[in-house]
Amino acid sequence: MFKLYQIIFTIYSWTLFVSLWMFSTFTALILSFDTKNKERVFNTIERFFSRIVFRLLGMKVEIHGLENIPRNETVIFTSNHQSMLDIKLSLAYIPINFSFISKDSVFHIPILGAYMKSSGHIPIQRGEDRKAYATLLKAIKQLTAKGKSLVVFPEGTRSEDGRLGEFKRGISLIILKSGKRVVPMAIYGSNQFMPKHSLLSHPGKRFIRISFGKALDFDYSRTDREYTIYVTDKIKSAVSNLLQL
């Protein structure tokens, strides 16, 4: 009986996500028709409708540390990655405009690709580290000019069991080259609601906690191996501590 409930709830969840996403995209297209700042409109509309989705799903979402997010500068949010839900949660509950990174193939999907471009999200080619590195640095400069921040998931992929995985050292080099402060971020509970290797969501696991730590500053004049390892470890430690709250 519970399995049937799971199936029905999963169908309801995906129908809600897709239908409200399409409606929010259509609304953003209309409201941004005669404005130069289309990305800001898309980000604001997406945040509004994403929060509605989580309310209609009956999710209990606790937010901690909003006061740690600088409002007068662009930053790089570094978050753990547990579930497909993490991107939607970021869009809903990070209170400032930002872009995130996605593999370039997503941008070729009809409708979704157009939305990603209009929202200002960043395509990269996985497997080509040098090209991805150059793309990210260029993107960060463009985002700064637009007053937008960046969200990255340093683990590179979703965790198998919800535990924090290893952070890719390349992200520390991006941070040091960009000169941006880092806001550590931790999402707890998303893997319980939407596990990585399951097609079904879990209606009994609807608690999510999102925590933001104090902005981290580094010596941006250093990019040597020893220091990038230190930066990577410091960011991972900050995210890990937030997960323990």
N, C-alpha and C positions, 0 to 999 in steps of 0.2 A: 504493500500500500504506500509506503514511504517513497519507493522508487517511482511510482506513478506521480506522486506529488512533486518529486524532483524534476521529472520530465515536464510536467505542466508549468512549474515555476521557471524552468530554464527557457522554455518557449516564450513565456510571458516576459522574461528578462530581456532576451534578445530582440523580441518584437518592440519592446519599450526603447531599448538602446537605439535600434536602427531607425524607428519611426521618428523619435524626437531628434535624432541627429540629422535626418533629412529635413525635418521641419526647421531646425535651427539654422542649417545651411541655407535653405531657401529664404529665411527671414534675414540672415546676414547679407545675402546677395542683394535683397531689396534695399536694406538700410544703408549699404555701402555703395550703392549704384553711382552716386554723384559725389564721392569723397575720395581724397587721395590716400587717406589712412585706412585702407580696407582691412589690414591685419588687425588693427586695434578693435574694429567693429566685430570681426570674426571671433577674436579672442574673448571679448566681453559677452557676446551672445552665447558662445560655446560654454563659458563658465556658468552662465545663468541656467541654461537648459540641462547641463550635466548635473547641477545640484538638484533640479527637479526630478531627474531620473532616479537619483539615489533616495530621494524622499518617497517617491512612488514605489520603490522596491522595499521600503521599510528598513533601510540601512541606518544603523546608528553610527554616526561618524564623529569621533572626538578629534579636535584640533588643538595641538599644543605648540607654543612658541611662536605665534604669529608676530609677536613683538620683536623677534630676532631677524625678521626680513627687512632689509633696508628699502626704503621707499624712494630714495633720491639717487639711486645708482643702479646700474645693471650688474647682475651677479650670475654665478653659475650654481644651480642647485644640483647636488649630487645625491642620488637616492638609491636605495636597494631596489631590487626588482623581483617580485614574487609572482605576479599574475598579469594577464592581459588587462586586468582592471586598473592597473597602476597608472596608465596613461590617462584614462578617463578621470581617475581620482585627482591626478595632478591638474588636469584642465579645470576641474570643479573647485578645488580648494586652495590652489596657489593664488593669492589675491592680487597678483600683478601680472602683466602681460609677458608671455614668454614663447619661445619656440622649443621644439624638441627634435631629436634626430631620428630618422627612419631610413631603412634601406631603400635605395632608389627605385626598386621595382614597384613599391607601393604607389609611387607617383604616376605610374602608367595605368593604374586601375581607373576605369571611367567613374566619374563623379567623385570618388574618394580622392583621386589624384588631383583633381581641380580644387577640391576643398583644401587639401594639404598645401598646395601652392598659394592659394588665397590667404590661408592662415599664417603663411610665412615659415612653415616648418622646413627642415633641412634634409635633403636627400644625400646619402653617401653610398659609395660602392664598397661593400664589405669585401675583405680579402685584399684590398689595395691600400695598405696602411699609409703610404706616402701621399697618395691622392686624397684619402680621407682626412689626413692631417691638414693638408693645405686647404681643403674645402672648409673644414671647421674653423680654422683661423680667419679665413676670409668672411665666413658667416658671422662670427662673433663681432667683427668690426662693423658689419652691416647692421647687426642687431643693436649694437651700441648706438649707432647713428639714429636708430628708430626708437631708442629708449626701451628695448626689450631684453629680457634675460634669457638664459638657456637652461634647459633641464637635461641632465645626462644620467644614464644608468651604468656606472663604472664596471659592474659585473659582466656587462655585455649580453647577457641572456637571463632568462627567468630562472630563479632558484628551483632545484628539484624538490626540496623538502621545506622551503621557507627559511632555511638558515642562510646567513650572509656568506656569499661566496668570495673568491679572490677578486680584487679590483685590478683592472688592467692598468699597467703603469703609464700607458700612453696618455691617459686623461690628465695626469699630473703635468706632463709636458705642455699640453694644450692650455692648462690653467696658468702655468708660469709664463708662457709666451703671450697669453692674452692680457695678463695683468689684472684679472678680475678676482674679487673676493669670492669665497665659496660658502654657500649656505648648505650645511649637511641636512639631509631630510631622510626620514624613515617612515615607511608604510608597514603597518602591522595588521594582519588579518585578511588581506586580500587573497592570499593563497588558500585560505580555509573556505572562503566563499566560492572562489573559482580556481580550483587546483590546476596545475600545469598539464597533467596528462589525463584529464577527465573532460568529457563533453558536457557533463551535467554540473550546474551550480548547486551549492548546498544552502538551502533556505534556512537551515538552523544555525548558520554561521554568518550572521549579518552585522557583526561588530568590526569596525575599522578604526584604527588610530593613526593619525598622521602627526608627526612631530618635526619641528624645525629647530635646529641648533643655532648657536651664535655664529655670525659670519667669521670665517677663518681668513687670516691674512698671511702672506708668505713673502719670502725674499725673491722678488720677480727678476732679479739680476742673475739668478743662478738657474741653470738648466742641466747641471751635471748629473750623472747617473745616481750618485749617492743621495743628492738632494731630492731627485724625483721619487726615489724609493721612500724617503722620509715623508714627502708630501702625500704620497699614496697611502702610506700606513696611517698618517694622521687623520686623513679624511675617512678612511675605513673605520678607524677607532671611534671617531665622532658619530658616524652612522650607527655603529654597533651599540654605543652607549645609549643612543636615542631609542633603539629597539628594546632596550631593557627597562624603559620607563613603565 
